[in-house]
Amino acid sequence: MNKQEKESQAKAFVHKLEMLNTVDMARLKRNAGKSLAEARGVNMLIYHLLPFNISNTHAEMYFLVATLYPLADGGGSGNFGASLRRAQNITNRKGIDRRIEALLDAEGAQLSFRLRQAIHFLHSNRVRVNWNQLLDDLLHWNHPERFVQHSWAREYYAVPEINQP
Protein backbone atom coordinates (compact mmCIF):
# COMPACT_ATOMS: atom_id res chain seq x y z
CA MET A 1 0.00 0.00 0.00
CA ASN A 2 1.42 3.37 -0.96
CA LYS A 3 1.54 6.55 1.13
CA GLN A 4 -1.45 8.13 -0.60
CA GLU A 5 -3.64 5.08 0.15
CA LYS A 6 -2.55 5.13 3.80
CA GLU A 7 -3.37 8.83 4.09
CA SER A 8 -6.75 8.19 2.48
CA GLN A 9 -7.46 5.39 5.00
CA ALA A 10 -6.51 7.65 7.89
CA LYS A 11 -8.73 10.50 6.66
CA ALA A 12 -11.65 8.11 6.17
CA PHE A 13 -11.13 6.82 9.72
CA VAL A 14 -11.17 10.32 11.22
CA HIS A 15 -14.26 11.13 9.17
CA LYS A 16 -15.99 8.05 10.64
CA LEU A 17 -15.07 9.30 14.12
CA GLU A 18 -16.66 12.66 13.30
CA MET A 19 -19.92 10.87 12.44
CA LEU A 20 -20.23 8.93 15.71
CA ASN A 21 -23.12 9.56 18.07
CA THR A 22 -22.65 10.59 21.69
CA VAL A 23 -23.19 7.05 23.03
CA ASP A 24 -20.39 5.64 20.87
CA MET A 25 -18.15 8.58 21.74
CA ALA A 26 -18.71 7.89 25.44
CA ARG A 27 -17.84 4.22 24.94
CA LEU A 28 -14.58 5.19 23.25
CA LYS A 29 -13.81 7.79 25.90
CA ARG A 30 -14.13 5.18 28.67
CA ASN A 31 -11.37 3.20 26.96
CA ALA A 32 -8.95 6.12 26.61
CA GLY A 33 -5.42 5.05 27.36
CA LYS A 34 -6.14 1.34 27.07
CA SER A 35 -4.81 -1.05 24.47
CA LEU A 36 -7.07 -3.01 22.14
CA ALA A 37 -6.54 -6.10 24.33
CA GLU A 38 -7.72 -4.17 27.41
CA ALA A 39 -10.68 -2.53 25.68
CA ARG A 40 -14.16 -3.31 26.93
CA GLY A 41 -17.47 -2.75 25.21
CA VAL A 42 -16.10 -1.34 21.97
CA ASN A 43 -14.94 -4.29 19.87
CA MET A 44 -17.84 -4.17 17.41
CA LEU A 45 -17.55 -0.40 17.15
CA ILE A 46 -13.79 -0.22 16.68
CA TYR A 47 -13.65 -3.00 14.10
CA HIS A 48 -16.36 -1.23 12.09
CA LEU A 49 -14.19 1.89 12.14
CA LEU A 50 -10.77 0.36 11.46
CA PRO A 51 -9.49 -0.08 7.92
CA PHE A 52 -9.55 -3.77 6.99
CA ASN A 53 -5.97 -4.36 5.93
CA ILE A 54 -3.82 -2.78 8.64
CA SER A 55 -1.19 -4.35 10.87
CA ASN A 56 -1.74 -4.98 14.57
CA THR A 57 0.70 -2.19 15.42
CA HIS A 58 -1.22 0.28 13.27
CA ALA A 59 -4.54 -0.96 14.67
CA GLU A 60 -3.28 0.00 18.15
CA MET A 61 -2.49 3.53 16.95
CA TYR A 62 -5.87 3.88 15.26
CA PHE A 63 -7.52 2.67 18.46
CA LEU A 64 -5.50 5.15 20.53
CA VAL A 65 -6.67 8.02 18.34
CA ALA A 66 -10.27 6.77 18.46
CA THR A 67 -10.24 6.74 22.27
CA LEU A 68 -8.63 10.18 22.50
CA TYR A 69 -10.89 11.74 19.87
CA PRO A 70 -13.83 12.40 22.26
CA LEU A 71 -11.51 14.25 24.66
CA ALA A 72 -10.79 17.33 22.52
CA ASP A 73 -12.12 19.28 19.58
CA GLY A 74 -10.77 18.71 16.10
CA GLY A 75 -10.04 21.23 13.40
CA GLY A 76 -6.58 22.21 14.54
CA SER A 77 -3.67 22.88 12.24
CA GLY A 78 -0.09 21.70 12.25
CA ASN A 79 1.30 18.81 14.22
CA PHE A 80 0.93 18.05 17.92
CA GLY A 81 4.04 20.06 18.83
CA ALA A 82 2.47 23.13 17.21
CA SER A 83 -0.75 22.55 19.15
CA LEU A 84 1.16 22.39 22.45
CA ARG A 85 3.00 25.57 21.50
CA ARG A 86 -0.35 27.35 20.99
CA ALA A 87 -1.42 26.29 24.49
CA GLN A 88 1.73 27.74 26.02
CA ASN A 89 1.69 30.91 28.10
CA ILE A 90 3.92 32.59 30.66
CA THR A 91 2.46 30.65 33.60
CA ASN A 92 2.46 27.14 32.15
CA ARG A 93 5.58 27.06 29.97
CA LYS A 94 7.83 25.05 32.30
CA GLY A 95 5.09 22.45 32.86
CA ILE A 96 4.46 22.07 29.15
CA ASP A 97 8.20 21.81 28.50
CA ARG A 98 8.34 18.86 30.91
CA ARG A 99 5.25 17.27 29.35
CA ILE A 100 6.55 17.43 25.82
CA GLU A 101 9.96 16.05 26.82
CA ALA A 102 8.24 13.07 28.46
CA LEU A 103 5.89 12.67 25.49
CA LEU A 104 8.71 12.73 22.93
CA ASP A 105 10.53 9.95 24.82
CA ALA A 106 7.38 7.84 25.39
CA GLU A 107 6.77 4.39 23.93
CA GLY A 108 4.01 1.82 24.31
CA ALA A 109 1.70 2.32 27.30
CA GLN A 110 3.59 5.47 28.30
CA LEU A 111 2.76 7.02 24.93
CA SER A 112 -0.97 6.41 25.51
CA PHE A 113 -0.76 7.88 29.01
CA ARG A 114 1.26 10.95 27.98
CA LEU A 115 -0.92 11.64 24.95
CA ARG A 116 -4.09 11.39 27.02
CA GLN A 117 -2.66 13.94 29.47
CA ALA A 118 -1.63 16.26 26.65
CA ILE A 119 -5.04 16.00 24.96
CA HIS A 120 -6.77 16.93 28.24
CA PHE A 121 -4.39 19.86 28.58
CA LEU A 122 -5.10 21.09 25.06
CA HIS A 123 -8.84 20.80 25.61
CA SER A 124 -8.64 22.77 28.87
CA ASN A 125 -6.77 25.51 26.99
CA ARG A 126 -9.23 25.47 24.08
CA VAL A 127 -6.62 24.37 21.54
CA ARG A 128 -7.95 22.19 18.74
CA VAL A 129 -6.24 18.99 17.60
CA ASN A 130 -5.42 18.10 14.01
CA TRP A 131 -6.62 14.48 14.27
CA ASN A 132 -5.57 13.51 10.74
CA GLN A 133 -2.02 14.70 11.37
CA LEU A 134 -1.90 13.09 14.82
CA LEU A 135 -2.94 9.72 13.42
CA ASP A 136 -0.45 9.95 10.58
CA ASP A 137 2.31 10.87 13.04
CA LEU A 138 1.46 8.02 15.40
CA LEU A 139 1.56 5.54 12.54
CA HIS A 140 5.21 6.57 12.09
CA TRP A 141 6.04 6.97 15.81
CA ASN A 142 8.34 3.95 15.97
CA HIS A 143 10.40 4.82 12.91
CA PRO A 144 14.11 4.38 13.73
CA GLU A 145 14.95 7.94 12.64
CA ARG A 146 12.29 9.35 15.03
CA PHE A 147 11.33 11.98 12.45
CA VAL A 148 7.91 12.50 14.04
CA GLN A 149 9.42 13.28 17.44
CA HIS A 150 11.92 15.67 15.80
CA SER A 151 9.12 17.40 13.91
CA TRP A 152 7.05 17.86 17.07
CA ALA A 153 10.08 19.18 18.97
CA ARG A 154 10.90 21.60 16.15
CA GLU A 155 7.33 22.95 16.06
CA TYR A 156 7.22 23.30 19.83
CA TYR A 157 10.68 24.70 20.62
CA ALA A 158 11.78 26.59 17.51
CA VAL A 159 11.43 30.34 17.74
CA PRO A 160 10.07 31.82 14.51
CA GLU A 161 12.34 34.40 12.92
CA ILE A 162 10.92 37.88 12.65
CA ASN A 163 11.30 39.31 9.18
CA GLN A 164 12.98 42.64 9.23
CA PRO A 165 12.34 45.20 6.49
Salt bridges, closest charged atoms under 4 A:
GLU7 OE2 - LYS3 NZ 3.72
GLU18 OE1 - HIS15 ND1 3.47
ASP24 OD1 - ARG27 NH1 2.81
ASP97 OD2 - ARG93 NE 3.80
ASP105 OD1 - ARG146 NH2 3.82
ASP136 OD1 - HIS140 ND1 3.82
